[in-house]
Amino acid sequence: MPFERIQATLTSLTEQAARSDVHPDDWPREKRDAAHAELLRGLQVSENPATIRVLGRSEFTTTDRIRPDDGTLEKFARKIGASTVVWSSAYRGQADIIVDHPVTEWRTSTWVGRGGHAVPFSETYTVWVPIRMTADQYAFVAFFLTKQ
C-alpha cells in the first residue's frame, strides 16, 4: 500500500472534520458512511464498505528495525479480531539516537596478604556509555479491518 495514498486519504478526512461544525461521530448516517467508504477506497479495499468494520489504526515512527511481514502483525491482528491488516511504511530520513556502548577496562595489580605474600591479579570493569548515533527513521501505519 503506498504510504502517500494513505496519508492523502487521512488528510482529506481530517480536513472534512475540521470544516464541520459537528463532531464526526455526530454526522448524519449518510455522511459517516461516505467518510467510511472514502477511507476504504483510500486503503484500496474493494469490498462493500457496509460489510467492513475498522477496528483500529496504529501509527508510529521508529528507528528500530520493524518487519511487518514477520508474522507478529498478523498474530496481533487475529488477537484483536481483525481479518485484514492494511499497512504501509515510508522512509523519513535520519534521526539522532542514543545507544549504550560497552567500554571495558582491564587492570592488573598485586595483592599483598598477611605474611607479605604478593599475589598478582587482574580484573576487568565494563561500563555502558551512552553515545549519539545517526539511524534511518521509518513511519508506519496499519489499519485493522474485519468483515461484519
C-alpha positions in Angstrom: 0.0 0.0 0.0 1.6 3.3 -1.0 2.1 5.4 2.1 1.3 8.6 0.2 -2.1 7.3 -0.7 -3.0 6.6 2.9 -1.7 10.0 4.0 -3.7 11.8 1.3 -6.9 9.9 2.4 -6.3 10.7 6.1 -5.6 14.4 5.2 -8.8 14.6 3.2 -10.9 13.1 6.1 -9.2 15.3 8.7 -10.0 18.4 6.5 -13.6 17.3 6.3 -13.8 17.0 10.0 -12.1 20.4 10.5 -14.6 22.1 8.2 -17.5 20.6 10.0 -19.3 22.4 12.9 -20.3 19.0 14.2 -18.0 16.2 15.5 -17.7 13.4 13.0 -19.4 11.0 15.5 -22.5 13.2 15.3 -22.6 13.5 11.5 -25.7 12.2 9.8 -25.5 8.5 8.9 -25.1 9.2 5.2 -22.1 11.5 5.8 -20.4 9.0 8.2 -21.0 6.2 5.6 -19.4 8.4 2.9 -16.4 9.1 5.0 -16.0 5.4 5.8 -16.3 4.5 2.1 -13.6 7.1 1.3 -11.3 5.6 3.9 -11.7 2.1 2.5 -11.2 3.4 -1.1 -8.0 5.1 0.1 -6.9 1.8 1.6 -7.7 0.1 -1.7 -10.3 -2.2 0.0 -12.7 -3.3 -2.8 -15.4 -4.9 -0.7 -18.7 -3.3 0.1 -18.0 -0.6 2.8 -21.1 -1.6 4.6 -19.6 -5.1 5.3 -16.2 -3.8 6.6 -15.6 -2.5 10.1 -12.4 -0.6 11.1 -11.3 -2.0 14.4 -8.4 0.5 14.8 -5.3 2.1 13.5 -1.7 2.2 14.6 0.8 4.9 13.6 4.3 5.4 14.7 7.8 6.5 13.6 10.8 4.5 14.7 14.5 3.8 14.1 14.0 0.2 15.2 14.1 -2.5 12.6 10.4 -3.4 12.1 9.4 -6.3 9.8 5.6 -6.2 9.4 5.8 -9.4 7.3 7.5 -11.4 10.1 4.1 -12.7 11.4 3.9 -10.5 14.5 1.5 -8.1 12.9 -0.7 -10.9 11.6 -0.8 -12.6 15.1 -1.8 -9.3 16.8 -4.5 -8.7 14.2 -6.0 -12.1 14.8 -5.8 -11.5 18.6 -8.0 -8.3 18.3 -10.4 -9.9 15.8 -9.2 -8.4 12.6 -9.4 -10.4 9.4 -7.4 -8.0 7.3 -4.5 -5.6 8.0 -3.6 -2.9 5.6 -0.2 -1.4 6.3 2.4 0.8 4.8 5.7 2.4 5.7 7.8 5.3 4.4 11.4 6.4 4.9 11.5 9.6 7.0 15.3 10.4 6.8 17.8 10.1 9.5 17.5 10.8 13.2 19.9 11.0 16.1 19.5 8.2 18.6 21.3 7.4 21.9 22.6 3.8 22.3 24.5 2.3 25.1 28.0 1.2 24.2 30.2 -1.1 26.4 33.6 0.2 27.4 35.8 -2.3 29.2 38.8 -1.5 31.3 41.4 -4.1 32.3 43.6 -3.6 35.4 46.4 -5.6 36.8 47.7 -5.2 40.3 49.4 -7.1 43.1 47.6 -8.0 46.3 49.8 -8.3 49.4 48.5 -10.6 52.0 49.5 -11.4 55.6 53.0 -12.5 55.8 54.0 -10.3 52.9 53.0 -12.8 50.2 52.4 -10.9 46.9 49.7 -12.3 44.6 49.3 -10.7 41.2 45.8 -10.5 39.8 43.9 -8.8 37.0 40.3 -7.6 36.8 38.0 -6.1 34.3 35.3 -3.5 34.5 32.7 -2.9 31.9 30.5 0.2 31.9 27.9 1.2 29.4 28.3 4.6 28.0 25.5 6.4 26.1 26.7 7.6 22.7 24.8 9.5 20.0 24.4 7.8 16.6 22.5 8.5 13.4 19.9 5.9 12.2 17.4 5.6 9.4 13.9 6.5 10.6 10.7 5.0 9.1 7.0 5.9 9.6 4.5 3.0 9.8 0.7 2.9 9.7 -1.6 -0.1 10.0 -5.4 -0.4 9.8 -7.1 -3.4 11.3 -10.3 -4.4 9.5 -12.9 -7.1 9.9 -16.0 -8.2 8.0 -19.3 -7.6 9.7 
